[in-house]
Amino acid sequence: MSSTTTALKAGTRPPWVGLGAAVWVQIASGNAYNFPLYSHTLKSVLGFSQHQLTMLGVANDIGENVGVLPGIASNSFPPWLILSIGAFACFFGYGLIWLAVSQTLPSMPYWVV
């Protein structure tokens, strides 16, 4: 047996597996390319300026980079917990955008969106 195989206990995984899984989930989720699909609607329906829309795009990019944290956390926590938190954050975030664009909610402050 090699030293790598003996260093890991039965049932454990190398630390980089969680990071790799997080990167693949980010690629599959489409966060990098779906903002341009709804940014025009945000601008026209909510009356955002181009500067405000650009700042939302930057916040989107920062959020994508913070998405590596669940991969690191998955080395310490069970997958069902990480996936539950991610599903809640996704439904909350995109649900809030949908409510704003469909004008179901009254006018929300810019920092909420």
ZADOKOL-799840 format. One record per residue: x negated, y negated, z of N, C-alpha, C, O in turn; residue in one letter; residue number from 1. Coordinates in steps of 0.1 Angstrom, whole numbers. Atoms other than C-alpha are relative to their C-alpha. Layout:
# ZADOKOL-799840
+-------+-------+-------+-------+-------+-------+-------+-------+-------+-------+-------+-------+----+-----+
|  n.xx |  n.yy |  n.zz | ca.xx | ca.yy | ca.zz |  c.xx |  c.yy |  c.zz |  o.xx |  o.yy |  o.zz | aa |   i |
+-------+-------+-------+-------+-------+-------+-------+-------+-------+-------+-------+-------+----+-----+
|     X |     Y |     Z |     X |     Y |     Z |     X |     Y |     Z |     X |     Y |     Z |  A | NUM |
...
+-------+-------+-------+-------+-------+-------+-------+-------+-------+-------+-------+-------+----+-----+
***
This chain:
# ZADOKOL-799840
+-------+-------+-------+-------+-------+-------+-------+-------+-------+-------+-------+-------+----+-----+
|  n.xx |  n.yy |  n.zz | ca.xx | ca.yy | ca.zz |  c.xx |  c.yy |  c.zz |  o.xx |  o.yy |  o.zz | aa |   i |
+-------+-------+-------+-------+-------+-------+-------+-------+-------+-------+-------+-------+----+-----+
|    -8 |    12 |     0 |     0 |     0 |     0 |    -9 |   -12 |     0 |   -20 |   -13 |     6 |  M |   1 |
|     8 |    12 |     1 |   -12 |   -35 |    -7 |     3 |    -8 |    13 |    12 |    -5 |    21 |  S |   2 |
|    -1 |     8 |   -12 |   -17 |   -60 |    21 |    13 |    -9 |     0 |    18 |   -12 |    10 |  S |   3 |
|   -12 |     8 |     1 |    13 |   -81 |     8 |    12 |     8 |     5 |    21 |     3 |    12 |  T |   4 |
|   -11 |    -8 |    -4 |    37 |   -52 |    12 |     0 |     3 |    15 |    11 |     3 |    21 |  T |   5 |
|     0 |    -4 |   -14 |    26 |   -43 |    47 |     2 |   -13 |     9 |     6 |   -11 |    20 |  T |   6 |
|    -2 |    12 |    -8 |    27 |   -80 |    58 |    14 |    -3 |     2 |    18 |   -10 |    12 |  A |   7 |
|   -14 |     3 |    -2 |    64 |   -82 |    53 |     8 |    12 |     7 |     5 |    23 |     4 |  L |   8 |
|    -8 |   -10 |    -7 |    88 |   -64 |    76 |    11 |     5 |   -10 |    14 |    -1 |   -20 |  K |   9 |
|   -11 |    -6 |     8 |   115 |   -41 |    61 |    12 |    -9 |     1 |    16 |   -13 |    11 |  A |  10 |
|   -12 |     9 |     1 |   145 |   -62 |    49 |    -3 |   -15 |     0 |     6 |   -23 |    -1 |  G |  11 |
|     2 |    14 |     1 |   127 |   -95 |    48 |    -5 |    -4 |   -15 |    -7 |     5 |   -22 |  T |  12 |
|     4 |     4 |    13 |   118 |  -115 |    17 |   -11 |   -11 |     1 |   -12 |   -18 |    12 |  R |  13 |
|    10 |    11 |    -1 |    89 |  -138 |     9 |     6 |   -14 |     0 |    17 |   -16 |    -4 |  P |  14 |
|    -5 |    14 |    -2 |    94 |  -175 |    17 |     4 |    -7 |   -13 |    13 |   -15 |   -13 |  P |  15 |
|    -2 |     7 |    13 |    93 |  -186 |   -19 |    13 |     4 |    -7 |    17 |    -2 |   -16 |  W |  16 |
|   -12 |    -5 |     6 |   124 |  -166 |   -28 |    12 |   -10 |     2 |    19 |   -12 |    -8 |  V |  17 |
|   -11 |    10 |    -2 |   148 |  -191 |   -12 |    -2 |   -12 |    -8 |     8 |   -18 |   -13 |  G |  18 |
|     3 |    12 |     8 |   131 |  -220 |   -29 |     3 |     3 |   -15 |     9 |    -5 |   -22 |  L |  19 |
|    -3 |    -4 |    14 |   133 |  -202 |   -63 |    15 |     1 |    -2 |    20 |    -3 |   -13 |  G |  20 |
|   -15 |    -1 |     1 |   170 |  -194 |   -57 |     6 |   -14 |    -1 |    16 |   -16 |    -8 |  A |  21 |
|    -5 |    13 |     0 |   177 |  -230 |   -49 |    -2 |    -8 |   -13 |     7 |   -15 |   -18 |  A |  22 |
|     2 |     6 |    13 |   161 |  -242 |   -81 |     9 |     5 |   -11 |    14 |    -2 |   -19 |  V |  23 |
|    -8 |    -6 |    10 |   180 |  -218 |  -102 |    15 |    -4 |     2 |    22 |    -6 |    -8 |  W |  24 |
|   -14 |     5 |    -2 |   213 |  -228 |   -86 |     2 |   -14 |    -4 |    12 |   -17 |   -10 |  V |  25 |
|    -1 |    14 |     5 |   206 |  -264 |   -93 |     0 |    -1 |   -15 |     8 |    -8 |   -21 |  Q |  26 |
|    -1 |     0 |    14 |   199 |  -256 |  -129 |    13 |     5 |    -5 |    19 |    -1 |   -15 |  I |  27 |
|   -13 |    -5 |     5 |   231 |  -236 |  -133 |    11 |    -9 |     4 |    21 |    -9 |    -3 |  A |  28 |
|   -12 |     8 |    -4 |   253 |  -261 |  -115 |     2 |   -12 |    -9 |    13 |   -17 |   -10 |  S |  29 |
|    -2 |    10 |    10 |   247 |  -288 |  -141 |    -1 |   -14 |     5 |     3 |   -23 |    -2 |  G |  30 |
|     0 |    14 |    -6 |   241 |  -318 |  -118 |    -9 |    -9 |    -9 |    -7 |   -21 |    -9 |  N |  31 |
|     9 |     8 |     8 |   213 |  -330 |  -141 |     7 |    -6 |   -12 |     2 |   -16 |   -17 |  A |  32 |
|    -6 |     5 |    13 |   236 |  -335 |  -171 |    15 |    -3 |     1 |    20 |    -7 |    -9 |  Y |  33 |
|   -14 |     3 |     0 |   272 |  -340 |  -159 |     3 |   -14 |     4 |    14 |   -19 |     2 |  N |  34 |
|    -3 |    14 |    -4 |   269 |  -376 |  -145 |     3 |    -8 |   -13 |    13 |   -16 |   -12 |  F |  35 |
|    -4 |     8 |    11 |   269 |  -391 |  -180 |    14 |     3 |    -6 |    20 |    -5 |   -13 |  P |  36 |
|   -13 |    -3 |     5 |   302 |  -373 |  -187 |    11 |    -8 |     7 |    21 |   -11 |     1 |  L |  37 |
|   -10 |     8 |    -7 |   321 |  -392 |  -160 |    -4 |   -14 |     4 |     4 |   -21 |    10 |  Y |  38 |
|     4 |    13 |    -4 |   301 |  -423 |  -155 |     7 |   -11 |    -8 |    10 |   -22 |    -2 |  S |  39 |
|    -8 |    11 |     7 |   320 |  -443 |  -182 |    13 |    -1 |     6 |    18 |   -12 |     7 |  H |  40 |
|   -13 |     1 |    -6 |   352 |  -434 |  -165 |    -1 |    -7 |    14 |     8 |   -16 |    17 |  T |  41 |
|     2 |     7 |   -12 |   338 |  -446 |  -132 |    -1 |   -15 |    -2 |     5 |   -23 |     5 |  L |  42 |
|     2 |    14 |     3 |   328 |  -479 |  -148 |    13 |    -6 |    -4 |    16 |   -18 |     0 |  K |  43 |
|   -12 |     6 |     5 |   361 |  -485 |  -166 |    12 |     0 |    11 |    19 |   -10 |    12 |  S |  44 |
|   -11 |    -1 |   -10 |   386 |  -473 |  -139 |    -3 |    -7 |    13 |     6 |   -14 |    18 |  V |  45 |
|     2 |     6 |   -13 |   369 |  -485 |  -108 |    -7 |   -14 |    -2 |    -8 |   -21 |     8 |  L |  46 |
|     5 |    14 |     2 |   354 |  -517 |  -124 |   -14 |    -2 |     4 |   -18 |   -13 |     9 |  G |  47 |
|    14 |     2 |    -4 |   318 |  -510 |  -116 |    -8 |    -7 |   -11 |    -5 |    -6 |   -23 |  F |  48 |
|     9 |     6 |    10 |   291 |  -531 |  -132 |   -11 |    10 |    -4 |   -12 |    21 |     1 |  S |  49 |
|    11 |    -9 |     5 |   262 |  -515 |  -151 |   -10 |     2 |    10 |   -16 |    13 |    12 |  Q |  50 |
|    10 |    -1 |   -11 |   239 |  -522 |  -122 |     5 |    10 |    10 |    -3 |    19 |    15 |  H |  51 |
|    -6 |   -10 |   -10 |   262 |  -503 |   -98 |     0 |    14 |    -5 |    -3 |    23 |     2 |  Q |  52 |
|     0 |   -13 |     6 |   265 |  -475 |  -122 |   -14 |     6 |    -1 |   -16 |    18 |     1 |  L |  53 |
|    14 |    -5 |     0 |   227 |  -472 |  -126 |    -4 |     4 |    14 |   -11 |    14 |    15 |  T |  54 |
|     3 |    -4 |   -14 |   224 |  -471 |   -88 |     6 |    13 |     4 |     0 |    21 |    11 |  M |  55 |
|    -7 |   -13 |    -2 |   249 |  -443 |   -87 |    -8 |    11 |    -6 |    -9 |    22 |    -1 |  L |  56 |
|     8 |   -10 |     8 |   228 |  -424 |  -113 |   -13 |     3 |     8 |   -17 |    14 |     9 |  G |  57 |
|    12 |    -2 |    -8 |   197 |  -429 |   -91 |     3 |     8 |    12 |    -5 |    17 |    16 |  V |  58 |
|    -5 |    -8 |   -11 |   216 |  -416 |   -61 |     2 |    14 |    -4 |    -1 |    23 |     4 |  A |  59 |
|    -2 |   -14 |     5 |   226 |  -386 |   -81 |   -14 |     7 |    -2 |   -15 |    19 |     2 |  N |  60 |
|    13 |    -6 |     1 |   189 |  -380 |   -90 |    -6 |     4 |    13 |   -13 |    14 |    14 |  D |  61 |
|     6 |    -2 |   -14 |   178 |  -383 |   -54 |     7 |    12 |     6 |     1 |    20 |    13 |  I |  62 |
|    -7 |   -11 |    -5 |   206 |  -359 |   -44 |    -4 |    13 |    -6 |    -4 |    24 |     1 |  G |  63 |
|     5 |   -13 |     6 |   193 |  -333 |   -69 |   -13 |     4 |     6 |   -15 |    16 |     8 |  E |  64 |
|    13 |    -3 |    -5 |   159 |  -335 |   -54 |     1 |     5 |    15 |    -7 |    13 |    20 |  N |  65 |
|    -3 |    -4 |   -14 |   173 |  -331 |   -18 |     6 |    14 |     0 |     5 |    21 |    10 |  V |  66 |
|    -6 |   -14 |     1 |   190 |  -299 |   -31 |   -10 |    11 |     2 |    -5 |    23 |     3 |  G |  67 |
|    10 |   -11 |    -3 |   158 |  -280 |   -25 |     1 |     4 |    15 |    -3 |    15 |    18 |  V |  68 |
|    -1 |    -4 |   -14 |   165 |  -281 |    12 |     8 |    12 |     3 |     4 |    20 |    12 |  L |  69 |
|    -7 |   -12 |    -3 |   191 |  -254 |    11 |    -9 |    13 |    -3 |    -7 |    23 |     4 |  P |  70 |
|     9 |   -11 |     3 |   165 |  -231 |    -5 |   -10 |     3 |    12 |   -13 |    14 |    15 |  G |  71 |
|     9 |    -2 |   -11 |   141 |  -237 |    24 |     8 |     5 |    12 |     4 |    13 |    20 |  I |  72 |
|    -8 |    -5 |   -11 |   170 |  -233 |    49 |     4 |    14 |    -1 |     7 |    21 |     9 |  A |  73 |
|    -5 |   -14 |     2 |   180 |  -200 |    34 |   -10 |    10 |     5 |    -7 |    22 |     6 |  S |  74 |
|    10 |    -9 |    -6 |   148 |  -185 |    48 |     3 |     2 |    15 |    -2 |    11 |    21 |  N |  75 |
|    -3 |     0 |   -14 |   162 |  -192 |    83 |    14 |     4 |     3 |    17 |     9 |    14 |  S |  76 |
|   -15 |    -2 |    -3 |   200 |  -189 |    80 |     5 |    10 |   -10 |     0 |    12 |   -21 |  F |  77 |
|    -6 |   -10 |     9 |   223 |  -163 |    65 |     5 |    -7 |   -13 |    10 |   -18 |   -13 |  P |  78 |
|    -5 |     6 |    13 |   233 |  -168 |    28 |    15 |    -5 |     1 |    18 |   -16 |    -5 |  P |  79 |
|   -14 |     4 |    -1 |   271 |  -171 |    37 |     1 |   -14 |     6 |     9 |   -22 |     2 |  W |  80 |
|     0 |    13 |    -6 |   263 |  -201 |    59 |    -4 |   -11 |   -10 |     2 |   -22 |   -11 |  L |  81 |
|     5 |    10 |    10 |   243 |  -219 |    32 |    10 |    -2 |   -11 |    12 |   -14 |   -15 |  I |  82 |
|    -9 |     2 |    11 |   268 |  -212 |     5 |    13 |    -7 |     5 |    19 |   -14 |    -3 |  L |  83 |
|   -12 |     7 |    -5 |   297 |  -223 |    27 |    -2 |   -15 |     1 |     7 |   -23 |    -2 |  S |  84 |
|     3 |    14 |    -2 |   280 |  -256 |    35 |    -1 |    -7 |   -14 |     4 |   -18 |   -16 |  I |  85 |
|     1 |     5 |    13 |   272 |  -261 |    -2 |    14 |    -1 |    -7 |    16 |   -11 |   -14 |  G |  86 |
|   -14 |     1 |     6 |   308 |  -253 |   -13 |     8 |   -12 |     6 |    15 |   -19 |    -2 |  A |  87 |
|    -7 |    12 |    -6 |   322 |  -278 |    12 |    -6 |   -13 |    -5 |     2 |   -22 |    -9 |  F |  88 |
|     6 |    13 |     5 |   297 |  -305 |     1 |     5 |    -3 |   -15 |     7 |   -14 |   -18 |  A |  89 |
|    -4 |     2 |    14 |   306 |  -299 |   -36 |    14 |    -4 |    -1 |    17 |   -13 |    -9 |  C |  90 |
|   -14 |     3 |     1 |   343 |  -299 |   -31 |     3 |   -14 |     5 |    11 |   -21 |     0 |  F |  91 |
|    -2 |    14 |    -6 |   341 |  -330 |    -9 |    -5 |   -11 |   -10 |     3 |   -20 |   -12 |  F |  92 |
|     6 |    10 |     8 |   318 |  -349 |   -32 |     8 |    -2 |   -13 |    12 |   -13 |   -17 |  G |  93 |
|    -7 |     1 |    13 |   335 |  -341 |   -66 |    15 |    -3 |     2 |    21 |    -9 |    -6 |  Y |  94 |
|   -14 |     3 |    -3 |   369 |  -342 |   -50 |     2 |   -15 |     3 |    12 |   -21 |    -1 |  G |  95 |
|    -1 |    14 |    -2 |   363 |  -377 |   -38 |    -1 |    -8 |   -13 |     6 |   -18 |   -14 |  L |  96 |
|     1 |     7 |    13 |   352 |  -388 |   -72 |    13 |     2 |    -8 |    17 |    -7 |   -15 |  I |  97 |
|   -12 |    -2 |     8 |   383 |  -372 |   -88 |    11 |    -8 |     6 |    19 |   -14 |    -1 |  W |  98 |
|   -11 |     8 |    -6 |   406 |  -389 |   -63 |    -2 |   -15 |    -3 |     7 |   -22 |    -5 |  L |  99 |
|     2 |    14 |     3 |   389 |  -422 |   -70 |     3 |    -3 |   -15 |     9 |   -13 |   -18 |  A | 100 |
|    -3 |     2 |    14 |   391 |  -418 |  -108 |    14 |     1 |    -4 |    20 |    -6 |   -12 |  V | 101 |
|   -15 |    -1 |     3 |   427 |  -406 |  -108 |     8 |   -10 |     7 |    20 |   -11 |     6 |  S | 102 |
|    -7 |    11 |    -7 |   435 |  -436 |   -86 |    10 |     5 |    10 |    20 |    -1 |    13 |  Q | 103 |
|    -8 |    -6 |   -10 |   451 |  -413 |   -60 |    -2 |    -8 |    13 |     7 |   -10 |    21 |  T | 104 |
|     3 |     7 |   -12 |   433 |  -431 |   -32 |     0 |   -15 |    -4 |    -3 |   -19 |   -15 |  L | 105 |
|     1 |    14 |     3 |   435 |  -469 |   -29 |   -15 |    -4 |    -2 |   -24 |     5 |     0 |  P | 106 |
|    13 |     4 |     3 |   405 |  -489 |   -39 |   -10 |     3 |    12 |    -8 |    -1 |    23 |  S | 107 |
|    10 |    -3 |   -10 |   374 |  -475 |   -21 |   -12 |    -9 |    -2 |   -15 |   -13 |   -13 |  M | 108 |
|    12 |     8 |     1 |   343 |  -494 |   -13 |   -11 |     7 |    -8 |   -10 |    20 |   -10 |  P | 109 |
|    11 |    -5 |     9 |   313 |  -489 |   -36 |    -8 |    11 |     7 |   -12 |    21 |     1 |  Y | 110 |
|     9 |    -9 |    -7 |   292 |  -472 |    -9 |     6 |    13 |     3 |    -1 |    23 |     5 |  W | 111 |
|    -7 |   -13 |    -3 |   318 |  -444 |    -4 |    -2 |     9 |   -13 |    -4 |    21 |   -11 |  V | 112 |
|     1 |    -8 |    13 |   316 |  -433 |   -41 |   -15 |     4 |    -1 |   -18 |    10 |   -11 |  V | 113 |
+-------+-------+-------+-------+-------+-------+-------+-------+-------+-------+-------+-------+----+-----+
***
